[in-house]
Amino acid sequence: MASDVIGRPWAEAEQLLRQAGTHFQTEISCPTRDFFKTDSSCLYVVRERSLADGTLLVTLVAKQKK
């Protein structure tokens, strides 16, 4: 279906998915605790899953701040 985009920054992954003509949805996974601060402007792909209708569900997480 699509090229493997796991581990890529979302901007790069989105471009690859659009070029491949892949229908996709995104969801953002957030930590349950705020012990580690995150930068929500810097998203990365951590999971991709095919849905029943052929859409690719892409799970994004924010990069951890230093």
C-alpha positions as CSV (number, residue, x, y, z in Angstrom):
1,M,0.0,0.0,0.0
2,A,2.3,2.7,1.2
3,S,6.0,3.0,1.8
4,D,7.1,2.4,5.4
5,V,6.9,5.8,7.2
6,I,7.5,4.7,10.8
7,G,10.2,6.7,12.5
8,R,10.0,9.6,10.0
9,P,9.1,13.2,10.9
10,W,5.4,13.8,10.1
11,A,6.1,16.5,7.4
12,E,8.3,14.0,5.5
13,A,5.9,11.1,6.0
14,E,2.9,13.1,4.9
15,Q,4.7,14.1,1.7
16,L,5.6,10.5,0.9
17,L,2.0,9.3,1.5
18,R,0.5,12.0,-0.7
19,Q,3.0,11.2,-3.5
20,A,2.0,7.5,-3.3
21,G,-1.7,8.5,-3.5
22,T,-2.4,6.8,-0.1
23,H,-5.6,7.6,1.7
24,F,-4.7,8.1,5.3
25,Q,-6.0,9.4,8.7
26,T,-3.9,10.5,11.6
27,E,-4.2,10.2,15.3
28,I,-2.0,11.7,18.0
29,S,-0.9,9.7,21.0
30,C,-0.2,11.7,24.1
31,P,1.6,10.6,27.3
32,T,-0.7,10.0,30.2
33,R,1.6,11.9,32.6
34,D,3.4,15.2,31.9
35,F,6.7,14.1,33.5
36,F,8.5,14.4,30.2
37,K,7.7,17.6,28.3
38,T,7.0,17.3,24.6
39,D,7.2,19.6,21.6
40,S,3.8,19.2,19.9
41,S,5.1,21.2,16.8
42,C,7.6,18.3,16.1
43,L,5.6,15.1,15.3
44,Y,6.9,11.7,14.4
45,V,5.2,8.6,13.0
46,V,5.3,5.6,15.5
47,R,2.6,3.3,14.0
48,E,0.8,2.7,10.8
49,R,-2.2,0.4,10.6
50,S,-4.6,-0.5,7.7
51,L,-8.3,0.1,8.4
52,A,-11.1,-2.1,7.0
53,D,-11.9,0.5,4.3
54,G,-8.3,0.5,3.0
55,T,-7.3,3.8,4.7
56,L,-4.0,3.9,6.5
57,L,-4.2,5.0,10.1
58,V,-1.0,6.8,11.1
59,T,-0.2,7.3,14.8
60,L,1.9,10.4,15.6
61,V,3.7,11.4,18.8
62,A,5.4,14.6,19.8
63,K,9.2,14.8,20.2
64,Q,10.5,14.9,23.7
65,K,12.0,18.2,24.7
66,K,15.5,18.3,26.1
